[in-house]
Amino acid sequence: MVFNCKFVRDSIGEFEVDLINEFFQGFVNHALVTLHIDNLAGNNAHHQAETIFKAFGRALRMAVELDPRMAGVMPSTKGTL
């Protein structure tokens, strides 16, 4: 897992931003996936966290969503899963 996020504060209210990294590390460990998160800029920890989770949700949906254009085609470069 790659997690490149420099938060401007240590907490959002009473929520410690270090827990965001812990959440994604737990997800990666149990889902057995590779994950790269880069937050390129930001000056509000709340908005930074919001964009990280929103982008993750969108990427996850795209990864698991069925694509009707691929009906009957094996989604693998090697032809098998």
Buried (B, 14 or more C-beta within 10 A) or exposed (E): EEBEBEBEEEEBEEEEBEEBBEEBEEBBEEEEEEBEBEBEEBEEBBEBBEBBBEEBEEEBEEEEEEEEEEEEEEEEEEEEE
